[in-house]
Amino acid sequence: MPPLNLRWNVLGRPVKPVAFGLMVSMLAVCYWTASGRGELGPTAWAYVVAAAALAAAAALLVGWQRPSQRLAEYGLAGAFAVWVFRATAVGLSDTVPFNGESLILSLSVALIAAGSYTLEVADDLPPAPRHRK
Amino acid sequence: VNLDPALAGGIGAFLSAAATALLMFAAYQWPAGRNHADDEHHHHHHRHDDDEDG
């Protein structure tokens, strides 16, 4: 397959839209779980999710900027793990009335992360050269 | 389902870890997964950490 990068460069690196979106989602999950105001409430598991989400966001950010294949893969796998965790915990717990919406949305993002991770692992292209002005 | 959040979180952590392990295993083991060139990197134990793309 031909190289498939956006021509938008930020900080010398091409923008990775899926990884960026997943990183934003990790920061959002981290914010709401760490504050204890998320759907998991102020529980110990919420703080575990917050830490995992923050680590995944950091891996995605550093993996994109260095760039590092390993960190990029860890970040995507971490995003998948966090979203599966959230889907399961929200679906099973009694912190909010269950109506399936949050569960299905969480699983949908988990599928995006799983697909992006699988593509990243299968990618045999060399790195995009760092953009210099 | 209306489980205690602590129990729901425990089940979630377990399922999440299992699903992630399965995903990583599948991505690396299935024929359409990790390409051969990178497999060679693994064999030589010095897989480069700077070939991110995609």
N, CA and C atoms of all chains as a GROMACS GRO file, in nm:
protein
  561
    1MET      N    1   0.085  -0.119   0.000
    1MET     CA    2   0.000   0.000   0.000
    1MET      C    3   0.088   0.124   0.000
    2PRO      N    4   0.041   0.229  -0.066
    2PRO     CA    5   0.118   0.353  -0.066
    2PRO      C    6   0.112   0.418   0.071
    3PRO      N    7   0.208   0.506   0.100
    3PRO     CA    8   0.202   0.580   0.226
    3PRO      C    9   0.071   0.658   0.235
    4LEU      N   10   0.014   0.659   0.353
    4LEU     CA   11  -0.116   0.724   0.368
    4LEU      C   12  -0.111   0.816   0.489
    5ASN      N   13  -0.046   0.930   0.471
    5ASN     CA   14  -0.041   1.029   0.577
    5ASN      C   15  -0.108   1.157   0.532
    6LEU      N   16  -0.169   1.225   0.625
    6LEU     CA   17  -0.222   1.358   0.596
    6LEU      C   18  -0.106   1.452   0.568
    7ARG      N   19  -0.133   1.554   0.489
    7ARG     CA   20  -0.029   1.652   0.460
    7ARG      C   21  -0.022   1.760   0.566
    8TRP      N   22  -0.105   1.747   0.668
    8TRP     CA   23  -0.101   1.845   0.777
    8TRP      C   24   0.010   1.808   0.873
    9ASN      N   25   0.103   1.899   0.892
    9ASN     CA   26   0.212   1.873   0.985
    9ASN      C   27   0.199   1.961   1.108
   10VAL      N   28   0.214   1.900   1.223
   10VAL     CA   29   0.214   1.972   1.350
   10VAL      C   30   0.338   1.928   1.426
   11LEU      N   31   0.420   2.024   1.469
   11LEU     CA   32   0.543   1.994   1.540
   11LEU      C   33   0.632   1.899   1.460
   12GLY      N   34   0.631   1.916   1.328
   12GLY     CA   35   0.719   1.838   1.243
   12GLY      C   36   0.672   1.697   1.215
   13ARG      N   37   0.550   1.662   1.256
   13ARG     CA   38   0.500   1.527   1.233
   13ARG      C   39   0.364   1.534   1.165
   14PRO      N   40   0.336   1.439   1.071
   14PRO     CA   41   0.203   1.438   1.010
   14PRO      C   42   0.096   1.404   1.115
   15VAL      N   43  -0.017   1.472   1.104
   15VAL     CA   44  -0.128   1.447   1.198
   15VAL      C   45  -0.183   1.307   1.177
   16LYS      N   46  -0.202   1.235   1.286
   16LYS     CA   47  -0.263   1.101   1.283
   16LYS      C   48  -0.403   1.113   1.342
   17PRO      N   49  -0.504   1.122   1.255
   17PRO     CA   50  -0.637   1.160   1.305
   17PRO      C   51  -0.698   1.059   1.404
   18VAL      N   52  -0.683   0.930   1.377
   18VAL     CA   53  -0.746   0.833   1.466
   18VAL      C   54  -0.674   0.830   1.601
   19ALA      N   55  -0.541   0.830   1.596
   19ALA     CA   56  -0.466   0.829   1.722
   19ALA      C   57  -0.493   0.956   1.801
   20PHE      N   58  -0.507   1.069   1.730
   20PHE     CA   59  -0.535   1.195   1.800
   20PHE      C   60  -0.673   1.190   1.867
   21GLY      N   61  -0.771   1.141   1.793
   21GLY     CA   62  -0.904   1.132   1.850
   21GLY      C   63  -0.908   1.039   1.971
   22LEU      N   64  -0.838   0.927   1.960
   22LEU     CA   65  -0.833   0.834   2.074
   22LEU      C   66  -0.760   0.896   2.192
   23MET      N   67  -0.657   0.977   2.164
   23MET     CA   68  -0.587   1.042   2.274
   23MET      C   69  -0.680   1.140   2.346
   24VAL      N   70  -0.758   1.215   2.268
   24VAL     CA   71  -0.855   1.307   2.330
   24VAL      C   72  -0.955   1.228   2.414
   25SER      N   73  -0.999   1.113   2.362
   25SER     CA   74  -1.094   1.032   2.439
   25SER      C   75  -1.031   0.981   2.568
   26MET      N   76  -0.902   0.949   2.563
   26MET     CA   77  -0.834   0.904   2.685
   26MET      C   78  -0.825   1.016   2.788
   27LEU      N   79  -0.796   1.137   2.741
   27LEU     CA   80  -0.790   1.251   2.834
   27LEU      C   81  -0.927   1.277   2.894
   28ALA      N   82  -1.032   1.260   2.813
   28ALA     CA   83  -1.167   1.281   2.865
   28ALA      C   84  -1.202   1.175   2.969
   29VAL      N   85  -1.173   1.049   2.938
   29VAL     CA   86  -1.199   0.942   3.034
   29VAL      C   87  -1.120   0.968   3.162
   30CYS      N   88  -0.993   1.008   3.146
   30CYS     CA   89  -0.909   1.034   3.263
   30CYS      C   90  -0.969   1.145   3.348
   31TYR      N   91  -1.014   1.251   3.285
   31TYR     CA   92  -1.068   1.364   3.360
   31TYR      C   93  -1.190   1.322   3.442
   32TRP      N   94  -1.285   1.254   3.380
   32TRP     CA   95  -1.409   1.223   3.450
   32TRP      C   96  -1.393   1.113   3.554
   33THR      N   97  -1.306   1.016   3.524
   33THR     CA   98  -1.287   0.911   3.624
   33THR      C   99  -1.203   0.963   3.740
   34ALA      N  100  -1.098   1.040   3.712
   34ALA     CA  101  -1.012   1.089   3.820
   34ALA      C  102  -1.086   1.186   3.911
   35SER      N  103  -1.182   1.257   3.856
   35SER     CA  104  -1.256   1.353   3.938
   35SER      C  105  -1.365   1.284   4.019
   36GLY      N  106  -1.387   1.155   3.993
   36GLY     CA  107  -1.489   1.083   4.068
   36GLY      C  108  -1.631   1.117   4.025
   37ARG      N  109  -1.645   1.191   3.916
   37ARG     CA  110  -1.777   1.231   3.871
   37ARG      C  111  -1.820   1.157   3.746
   38GLY      N  112  -1.743   1.053   3.708
   38GLY     CA  113  -1.780   0.974   3.592
   38GLY      C  114  -1.885   0.871   3.627
   39GLU      N  115  -1.918   0.786   3.530
   39GLU     CA  116  -2.023   0.688   3.553
   39GLU      C  117  -1.978   0.577   3.647
   40LEU      N  118  -1.847   0.568   3.675
   40LEU     CA  119  -1.801   0.471   3.773
   40LEU      C  120  -1.798   0.530   3.914
   41GLY      N  121  -1.826   0.658   3.923
   41GLY     CA  122  -1.829   0.722   4.053
   41GLY      C  123  -1.690   0.730   4.115
   42PRO      N  124  -1.683   0.771   4.241
   42PRO     CA  125  -1.553   0.782   4.309
   42PRO      C  126  -1.507   0.649   4.365
   43THR      N  127  -1.495   0.549   4.279
   43THR     CA  128  -1.454   0.415   4.322
   43THR      C  129  -1.307   0.393   4.291
   44ALA      N  130  -1.249   0.291   4.354
   44ALA     CA  131  -1.108   0.260   4.331
   44ALA      C  132  -1.084   0.228   4.184
   45TRP      N  133  -1.178   0.156   4.124
   45TRP     CA  134  -1.160   0.119   3.984
   45TRP      C  135  -1.161   0.240   3.892
   46ALA      N  136  -1.235   0.342   3.932
   46ALA     CA  137  -1.236   0.464   3.850
   46ALA      C  138  -1.096   0.524   3.843
   47TYR      N  139  -1.025   0.518   3.955
   47TYR     CA  140  -0.890   0.575   3.956
   47TYR      C  141  -0.792   0.485   3.879
   48VAL      N  142  -0.818   0.356   3.880
   48VAL     CA  143  -0.737   0.267   3.796
   48VAL      C  144  -0.757   0.301   3.649
   49VAL      N  145  -0.882   0.322   3.611
   49VAL     CA  146  -0.912   0.360   3.472
   49VAL      C  147  -0.846   0.493   3.439
   50ALA      N  148  -0.852   0.587   3.534
   50ALA     CA  149  -0.791   0.719   3.509
   50ALA      C  150  -0.642   0.705   3.483
   51ALA      N  151  -0.575   0.625   3.563
   51ALA     CA  152  -0.430   0.608   3.545
   51ALA      C  153  -0.400   0.541   3.411
   52ALA      N  154  -0.478   0.438   3.377
   52ALA     CA  155  -0.456   0.368   3.250
   52ALA      C  156  -0.482   0.462   3.132
   53ALA      N  157  -0.586   0.543   3.143
   53ALA     CA  158  -0.618   0.635   3.034
   53ALA      C  159  -0.509   0.740   3.018
   54LEU      N  160  -0.458   0.789   3.129
   54LEU     CA  161  -0.350   0.889   3.122
   54LEU      C  162  -0.225   0.829   3.059
   55ALA      N  163  -0.194   0.704   3.096
   55ALA     CA  164  -0.076   0.637   3.039
   55ALA      C  165  -0.095   0.616   2.889
   56ALA      N  166  -0.215   0.576   2.848
   56ALA     CA  167  -0.241   0.554   2.706
   56ALA      C  168  -0.229   0.685   2.628
   57ALA      N  169  -0.283   0.793   2.686
   57ALA     CA  170  -0.274   0.924   2.620
   57ALA      C  171  -0.128   0.965   2.605
   58ALA      N  172  -0.049   0.944   2.709
   58ALA     CA  173   0.093   0.979   2.702
   58ALA      C  174   0.165   0.896   2.596
   59ALA      N  175   0.133   0.766   2.590
   59ALA     CA  176   0.197   0.680   2.491
   59ALA      C  177   0.161   0.723   2.349
   60LEU      N  178   0.035   0.761   2.330
   60LEU     CA  179  -0.007   0.806   2.197
   60LEU      C  180   0.064   0.936   2.160
   61LEU      N  181   0.075   1.027   2.255
   61LEU     CA  182   0.139   1.156   2.227
   61LEU      C  183   0.288   1.140   2.199
   62VAL      N  184   0.358   1.070   2.286
   62VAL     CA  185   0.502   1.052   2.269
   62VAL      C  186   0.531   0.963   2.148
   63GLY      N  187   0.450   0.859   2.131
   63GLY     CA  188   0.469   0.769   2.017
   63GLY      C  189   0.452   0.840   1.885
   64TRP      N  190   0.364   0.937   1.882
   64TRP     CA  191   0.346   1.016   1.759
   64TRP      C  192   0.462   1.114   1.740
   65GLN      N  193   0.508   1.178   1.844
   65GLN     CA  194   0.603   1.287   1.828
   65GLN      C  195   0.746   1.238   1.809
   66ARG      N  196   0.784   1.125   1.869
   66ARG     CA  197   0.927   1.086   1.862
   66ARG      C  198   0.978   1.059   1.721
   67PRO      N  199   0.921   0.977   1.634
   67PRO     CA  200   0.810   0.885   1.655
   67PRO      C  201   0.857   0.749   1.704
   68SER      N  202   0.769   0.675   1.773
   68SER     CA  203   0.801   0.542   1.824
   68SER      C  204   0.690   0.444   1.790
   69GLN      N  205   0.725   0.344   1.709
   69GLN     CA  206   0.627   0.242   1.671
   69GLN      C  207   0.573   0.170   1.795
   70ARG      N  208   0.665   0.136   1.884
   70ARG     CA  209   0.625   0.059   2.002
   70ARG      C  210   0.526   0.138   2.090
   71LEU      N  211   0.559   0.265   2.114
   71LEU     CA  212   0.470   0.346   2.198
   71LEU      C  213   0.336   0.370   2.131
   72ALA      N  214   0.338   0.388   1.998
   72ALA     CA  215   0.212   0.408   1.926
   72ALA      C  216   0.122   0.285   1.942
   73GLU      N  217   0.184   0.166   1.931
   73GLU     CA  218   0.105   0.044   1.946
   73GLU      C  219   0.055   0.029   2.090
   74TYR      N  220   0.140   0.059   2.187
   74TYR     CA  221   0.097   0.052   2.328
   74TYR      C  222  -0.018   0.148   2.354
   75GLY      N  223  -0.009   0.265   2.296
   75GLY     CA  224  -0.114   0.365   2.317
   75GLY      C  225  -0.248   0.319   2.261
   76LEU      N  226  -0.244   0.261   2.141
   76LEU     CA  227  -0.369   0.214   2.080
   76LEU      C  228  -0.425   0.095   2.156
   77ALA      N  229  -0.338   0.002   2.196
   77ALA     CA  230  -0.385  -0.112   2.275
   77ALA      C  231  -0.439  -0.066   2.410
   78GLY      N  232  -0.374   0.035   2.468
   78GLY     CA  233  -0.421   0.089   2.595
   78GLY      C  234  -0.558   0.154   2.581
   79ALA      N  235  -0.577   0.226   2.471
   79ALA     CA  236  -0.708   0.289   2.448
   79ALA      C  237  -0.815   0.182   2.435
   80PHE      N  238  -0.783   0.074   2.364
   80PHE     CA  239  -0.878  -0.038   2.352
   80PHE      C  240  -0.911  -0.094   2.490
   81ALA      N  241  -0.807  -0.116   2.571
   81ALA     CA  242  -0.828  -0.174   2.704
   81ALA      C  243  -0.916  -0.084   2.790
   82VAL      N  244  -0.889   0.045   2.787
   82VAL     CA  245  -0.967   0.139   2.869
   82VAL      C  246  -1.113   0.141   2.825
   83TRP      N  247  -1.136   0.140   2.695
   83TRP     CA  248  -1.275   0.147   2.648
   83TRP      C  249  -1.350   0.017   2.674
   84VAL      N  250  -1.282  -0.097   2.664
   84VAL     CA  251  -1.347  -0.224   2.698
   84VAL      C  252  -1.379  -0.227   2.848
   85PHE      N  253  -1.284  -0.181   2.928
   85PHE     CA  254  -1.305  -0.173   3.073
   85PHE      C  255  -1.427  -0.086   3.102
   86ARG      N  256  -1.430   0.030   3.042
   86ARG     CA  257  -1.540   0.122   3.069
   86ARG      C  258  -1.674   0.063   3.023
   87ALA      N  259  -1.675   0.002   2.906
   87ALA     CA  260  -1.798  -0.058   2.856
   87ALA      C  261  -1.850  -0.163   2.954
   88THR      N  262  -1.759  -0.249   3.000
   88THR     CA  263  -1.801  -0.357   3.090
   88THR      C  264  -1.847  -0.303   3.224
   89ALA      N  265  -1.765  -0.215   3.283
   89ALA     CA  266  -1.797  -0.164   3.416
   89ALA      C  267  -1.925  -0.082   3.415
   90VAL      N  268  -1.941   0.001   3.314
   90VAL     CA  269  -2.062   0.083   3.306
   90VAL      C  270  -2.185  -0.005   3.279
   91GLY      N  271  -2.164  -0.108   3.198
   91GLY     CA  272  -2.276  -0.197   3.168
   91GLY      C  273  -2.320  -0.280   3.287
   92LEU      N  274  -2.227  -0.312   3.374
   92LEU     CA  275  -2.259  -0.402   3.485
   92LEU      C  276  -2.292  -0.330   3.615
   93SER      N  277  -2.242  -0.208   3.633
   93SER     CA  278  -2.256  -0.144   3.764
   93SER      C  279  -2.391  -0.072   3.778
   94ASP      N  280  -2.420  -0.037   3.901
   94ASP     CA  281  -2.548   0.028   3.930
   94ASP      C  282  -2.532   0.178   3.955
   95THR      N  283  -2.419   0.235   3.909
   95THR     CA  284  -2.397   0.377   3.936
   95THR      C  285  -2.488   0.466   3.852
   96VAL      N  286  -2.528   0.415   3.735
   96VAL     CA  287  -2.623   0.490   3.652
   96VAL      C  288  -2.730   0.393   3.603
   97PRO      N  289  -2.852   0.440   3.580
   97PRO     CA  290  -2.956   0.351   3.524
   97PRO      C  291  -2.910   0.298   3.390
   98PHE      N  292  -2.923   0.168   3.370
   98PHE     CA  293  -2.874   0.108   3.245
   98PHE      C  294  -2.973   0.128   3.132
   99ASN      N  295  -2.924   0.184   3.021
   99ASN     CA  296  -3.009   0.186   2.902
   99ASN      C  297  -2.930   0.149   2.777
  100GLY      N  298  -2.806   0.108   2.795
  100GLY     CA  299  -2.730   0.056   2.682
  100GLY      C  300  -2.653   0.159   2.603
  101GLU      N  301  -2.690   0.286   2.615
  101GLU     CA  302  -2.626   0.388   2.531
  101GLU      C  303  -2.476   0.397   2.557
  102SER      N  304  -2.440   0.415   2.684
  102SER     CA  305  -2.299   0.431   2.716
  102SER      C  306  -2.220   0.305   2.685
  103LEU      N  307  -2.284   0.190   2.706
  103LEU     CA  308  -2.218   0.062   2.677
  103LEU      C  309  -2.184   0.050   2.529
  104ILE      N  310  -2.283   0.077   2.444
  104ILE     CA  311  -2.261   0.062   2.300
  104ILE      C  312  -2.162   0.167   2.248
  105LEU      N  313  -2.170   0.288   2.301
  105LEU     CA  314  -2.075   0.391   2.258
  105LEU      C  315  -1.932   0.352   2.297
  106SER      N  316  -1.917   0.300   2.418
  106SER     CA  317  -1.784   0.258   2.463
  106SER      C  318  -1.732   0.144   2.376
  107LEU      N  319  -1.818   0.048   2.346
  107LEU     CA  320  -1.774  -0.064   2.262
  107LEU      C  321  -1.740  -0.017   2.121
  108SER      N  322  -1.812   0.084   2.072
  108SER     CA  323  -1.783   0.135   1.938
  108SER      C  324  -1.644   0.196   1.932
  109VAL      N  325  -1.609   0.274   2.032
  109VAL     CA  326  -1.476   0.335   2.032
  109VAL      C  327  -1.370   0.226   2.053
  110ALA      N  328  -1.403   0.124   2.133
  110ALA     CA  329  -1.309   0.013   2.150
  110ALA      C  330  -1.282  -0.055   2.016
  111LEU      N  331  -1.386  -0.068   1.933
  111LEU     CA  332  -1.367  -0.129   1.801
  111LEU      C  333  -1.277  -0.043   1.713
  112ILE      N  334  -1.294   0.089   1.720
  112ILE     CA  335  -1.207   0.180   1.644
  112ILE      C  336  -1.062   0.161   1.689
  113ALA      N  337  -1.042   0.156   1.821
  113ALA     CA  338  -0.906   0.139   1.872
  113ALA      C  339  -0.847   0.005   1.830
  114ALA      N  340  -0.929  -0.101   1.836
  114ALA     CA  341  -0.881  -0.234   1.796
  114ALA      C  342  -0.842  -0.235   1.648
  115GLY      N  343  -0.924  -0.173   1.565
  115GLY     CA  344  -0.894  -0.168   1.422
  115GLY      C  345  -0.768  -0.089   1.394
  116SER      N  346  -0.754   0.024   1.461
  116SER     CA  347  -0.636   0.108   1.441
  116SER      C  348  -0.510   0.036   1.490
  117TYR      N  349  -0.522  -0.034   1.602
  117TYR     CA  350  -0.407  -0.110   1.654
  117TYR      C  351  -0.366  -0.219   1.556
  118THR      N  352  -0.466  -0.291   1.502
  118THR     CA  353  -0.436  -0.399   1.409
  118THR      C  354  -0.368  -0.345   1.283
  119LEU      N  355  -0.416  -0.232   1.234
  119LEU     CA  356  -0.353  -0.170   1.117
  119LEU      C  357  -0.210  -0.127   1.150
  120GLU      N  358  -0.191  -0.070   1.267
  120GLU     CA  359  -0.058  -0.022   1.306
  120GLU      C  360   0.041  -0.138   1.314
  121VAL      N  361  -0.004  -0.251   1.368
  121VAL     CA  362   0.085  -0.367   1.378
  121VAL      C  363   0.117  -0.422   1.240
  122ALA      N  364   0.020  -0.420   1.148
  122ALA     CA  365   0.040  -0.477   1.016
  122ALA      C  366   0.119  -0.384   0.924
  123ASP      N  367   0.136  -0.259   0.962
  123ASP     CA  368   0.200  -0.159   0.877
  123ASP      C  369   0.349  -0.189   0.861
  124ASP      N  370   0.393  -0.207   0.736
  124ASP     CA  371   0.535  -0.236   0.714
  124ASP      C  372   0.607  -0.119   0.647
  125LEU      N  373   0.548  -0.002   0.655
  125LEU     CA  374   0.610   0.114   0.591
  125LEU      C  375   0.717   0.175   0.681
  126PRO      N  376   0.818   0.236   0.620
  126PRO     CA  377   0.915   0.311   0.700
  126PRO      C  378   0.849   0.436   0.755
  127PRO      N  379   0.913   0.503   0.849
  127PRO     CA  380   0.851   0.621   0.909
  127PRO      C  381   0.842   0.736   0.810
  128ALA      N  382   0.741   0.815   0.826
  128ALA     CA  383   0.734   0.939   0.748
  128ALA      C  384   0.848   1.029   0.792
  129PRO      N  385   0.921   1.085   0.696
  129PRO     CA  386   1.033   1.171   0.736
  129PRO      C  387   0.984   1.291   0.814
  130ARG      N  388   1.061   1.329   0.912
  130ARG     CA  389   1.024   1.446   0.992
  130ARG      C  390   1.030   1.570   0.906
  131HIS      N  391   0.925   1.648   0.912
  131HIS     CA  392   0.914   1.765   0.828
  131HIS      C  393   1.007   1.875   0.877
  132ARG      N  394   1.094   1.925   0.785
  132ARG     CA  395   1.184   2.035   0.820
  132ARG      C  396   1.155   2.154   0.731
  133LYS      N  397   1.162   2.271   0.788
  133LYS     CA  398   1.142   2.390   0.708
  133LYS      C  399   1.277   2.451   0.671
  134VAL      N  400  -2.828  -0.519   3.451
  134VAL     CA  401  -2.740  -0.570   3.557
  134VAL      C  402  -2.708  -0.455   3.653
  135ASN      N  403  -2.719  -0.480   3.781
  135ASN     CA  404  -2.693  -0.375   3.880
  135ASN      C  405  -2.595  -0.423   3.986
  136LEU      N  406  -2.472  -0.442   3.946
  136LEU     CA  407  -2.371  -0.489   4.040
  136LEU      C  408  -2.310  -0.371   4.115
  137ASP      N  409  -2.250  -0.402   4.228
  137ASP     CA  410  -2.173  -0.302   4.301
  137ASP      C  411  -2.058  -0.254   4.210
  138PRO      N  412  -2.029  -0.125   4.208
  138PRO     CA  413  -1.923  -0.074   4.119
  138PRO      C  414  -1.788  -0.143   4.140
  139ALA      N  415  -1.759  -0.182   4.263
  139ALA     CA  416  -1.631  -0.250   4.287
  139ALA      C  417  -1.626  -0.384   4.214
  140LEU      N  418  -1.736  -0.458   4.219
  140LEU     CA  419  -1.742  -0.588   4.151
  140LEU      C  420  -1.745  -0.568   3.999
  141ALA      N  421  -1.826  -0.472   3.955
  141ALA     CA  422  -1.834  -0.444   3.811
  141ALA      C  423  -1.697  -0.402   3.758
  142GLY      N  424  -1.625  -0.321   3.836
  142GLY     CA  425  -1.492  -0.279   3.794
  142GLY      C  426  -1.395  -0.396   3.786
  143GLY      N  427  -1.404  -0.487   3.882
  143GLY     CA  428  -1.318  -0.605   3.881
  143GLY      C  429  -1.342  -0.691   3.758
  144ILE      N  430  -1.469  -0.713   3.729
  144ILE     CA  431  -1.503  -0.791   3.609
  144ILE      C  432  -1.456  -0.716   3.484
  145GLY      N  433  -1.475  -0.584   3.484
  145GLY     CA  434  -1.431  -0.504   3.370
  145GLY      C  435  -1.281  -0.512   3.350
  146ALA      N  436  -1.207  -0.505   3.460
  146ALA     CA  437  -1.060  -0.512   3.449
  146ALA      C  438  -1.017  -0.646   3.393
  147PHE      N  439  -1.082  -0.753   3.440
  147PHE     CA  440  -1.046  -0.887   3.393
  147PHE      C  441  -1.079  -0.903   3.244
  148LEU      N  442  -1.201  -0.865   3.206
  148LEU     CA  443  -1.240  -0.878   3.065
  148LEU      C  444  -1.155  -0.789   2.976
  149SER      N  445  -1.122  -0.671   3.024
  149SER     CA  446  -1.041  -0.579   2.945
  149SER      C  447  -0.902  -0.636   2.921
  150ALA      N  448  -0.842  -0.690   3.026
  150ALA     CA  449  -0.708  -0.749   3.012
  150ALA      C  450  -0.712  -0.868   2.917
  151ALA      N  451  -0.815  -0.952   2.930
  151ALA     CA  452  -0.826  -1.070   2.843
  151ALA      C  453  -0.846  -1.027   2.698
  152ALA      N  454  -0.934  -0.930   2.677
  152ALA     CA  455  -0.962  -0.885   2.540
  152ALA      C  456  -0.839  -0.821   2.477
  153THR      N  457  -0.766  -0.744   2.556
  153THR     CA  458  -0.646  -0.678   2.502
  153THR      C  459  -0.537  -0.780   2.470
  154ALA      N  460  -0.520  -0.879   2.557
  154ALA     CA  461  -0.422  -0.984   2.529
  154ALA      C  462  -0.460  -1.059   2.402
  155LEU      N  463  -0.589  -1.085   2.385
  155LEU     CA  464  -0.637  -1.155   2.265
  155LEU      C  465  -0.613  -1.069   2.141
  156LEU      N  466  -0.640  -0.941   2.152
  156LEU     CA  467  -0.618  -0.850   2.039
  156LEU      C  468  -0.472  -0.847   1.999
  157MET      N  469  -0.382  -0.834   2.097
  157MET     CA  470  -0.240  -0.826   2.066
  157MET      C  471  -0.190  -0.958   2.009
  158PHE      N  472  -0.237  -1.068   2.065
  158PHE     CA  473  -0.198  -1.199   2.013
  158PHE      C  474  -0.245  -1.214   1.868
  159ALA      N  475  -0.371  -1.179   1.845
  159ALA     CA  476  -0.427  -1.194   1.710
  159ALA      C  477  -0.354  -1.105   1.610
  160ALA      N  478  -0.324  -0.982   1.650
  160ALA     CA  479  -0.261  -0.888   1.557
  160ALA      C  480  -0.122  -0.935   1.516
  161TYR      N  481  -0.055  -1.004   1.608
  161TYR     CA  482   0.082  -1.048   1.578
  161TYR      C  483   0.089  -1.187   1.518
  162GLN      N  484  -0.014  -1.270   1.540
  162GLN     CA  485  -0.004  -1.409   1.499
  162GLN      C  486  -0.078  -1.441   1.370
  163TRP      N  487  -0.186  -1.371   1.343
  163TRP     CA  488  -0.260  -1.403   1.223
  163TRP      C  489  -0.179  -1.366   1.100
  164PRO      N  490  -0.196  -1.441   0.989
  164PRO     CA  491  -0.115  -1.419   0.868
  164PRO      C  492  -0.119  -1.275   0.817
  165ALA      N  493  -0.230  -1.209   0.831
  165ALA     CA  494  -0.241  -1.072   0.780
  165ALA      C  495  -0.181  -0.971   0.877
  166GLY      N  496  -0.128  -1.019   0.987
  166GLY     CA  497  -0.078  -0.928   1.089
  166GLY      C  498   0.064  -0.882   1.062
  167ARG      N  499   0.144  -0.882   1.165
  167ARG     CA  500   0.281  -0.831   1.160
  167ARG      C  501   0.356  -0.883   1.038
  168ASN      N  502   0.418  -0.792   0.963
  168ASN     CA  503   0.485  -0.832   0.840
  168ASN      C  504   0.618  -0.900   0.869
  169HIS      N  505   0.669  -0.965   0.764
  169HIS     CA  506   0.787  -1.049   0.783
  169HIS      C  507   0.911  -0.968   0.819
  170ALA      N  508   0.925  -0.851   0.760
  170ALA     CA  509   1.045  -0.770   0.786
  170ALA      C  510   1.058  -0.739   0.934
  171ASP      N  511   0.946  -0.704   0.996
  171ASP     CA  512   0.953  -0.673   1.138
  171ASP      C  513   0.973  -0.798   1.222
  172ASP      N  514   0.927  -0.913   1.170
  172ASP     CA  515   0.955  -1.038   1.242
  172ASP      C  516   1.106  -1.058   1.253
  173GLU      N  517   1.177  -1.022   1.144
  173GLU     CA  518   1.322  -1.038   1.148
  173GLU      C  519   1.384  -0.946   1.251
  174HIS      N  520   1.326  -0.828   1.264
  174HIS     CA  521   1.374  -0.739   1.370
  174HIS      C  522   1.363  -0.808   1.505
  175HIS      N  523   1.250  -0.876   1.523
  175HIS     CA  524   1.230  -0.943   1.651
  175HIS      C  525   1.337  -1.050   1.672
  176HIS      N  526   1.366  -1.123   1.563
  176HIS     CA  527   1.462  -1.232   1.577
  176HIS      C  528   1.599  -1.181   1.618
  177HIS      N  529   1.631  -1.062   1.573
  177HIS     CA  530   1.764  -1.008   1.606
  177HIS      C  531   1.764  -0.926   1.735
  178HIS      N  532   1.649  -0.921   1.797
  178HIS     CA  533   1.638  -0.856   1.928
  178HIS      C  534   1.681  -0.710   1.926
  179HIS      N  535   1.667  -0.647   1.811
  179HIS     CA  536   1.694  -0.503   1.812
  179HIS      C  537   1.594  -0.433   1.721
  180ARG      N  538   1.468  -0.467   1.746
  180ARG     CA  539   1.365  -0.403   1.669
  180ARG      C  540   1.376  -0.251   1.687
  181HIS      N  541   1.382  -0.181   1.575
  181HIS     CA  542   1.397  -0.036   1.584
  181HIS      C  543   1.270   0.027   1.639
  182ASP      N  544   1.291   0.126   1.718
  182ASP     CA  545   1.179   0.191   1.786
  182ASP      C  546   1.143   0.323   1.720
  183ASP      N  547   1.183   0.336   1.593
  183ASP     CA  548   1.162   0.466   1.532
  183ASP      C  549   1.100   0.453   1.393
  184ASP      N  550   1.019   0.350   1.373
  184ASP     CA  551   0.962   0.331   1.240
  184ASP      C  552   0.810   0.343   1.242
  185GLU      N  553   0.762   0.427   1.328
  185GLU     CA  554   0.617   0.445   1.337
  185GLU      C  555   0.563   0.507   1.209
  186ASP      N  556   0.446   0.460   1.170
  186ASP     CA  557   0.378   0.518   1.055
  186ASP      C  558   0.234   0.468   1.055
  187GLY      N  559   0.144   0.553   1.015
  187GLY     CA  560   0.007   0.506   1.002
  187GLY      C  561  -0.084   0.555   1.113
   0.00000   0.00000   0.00000
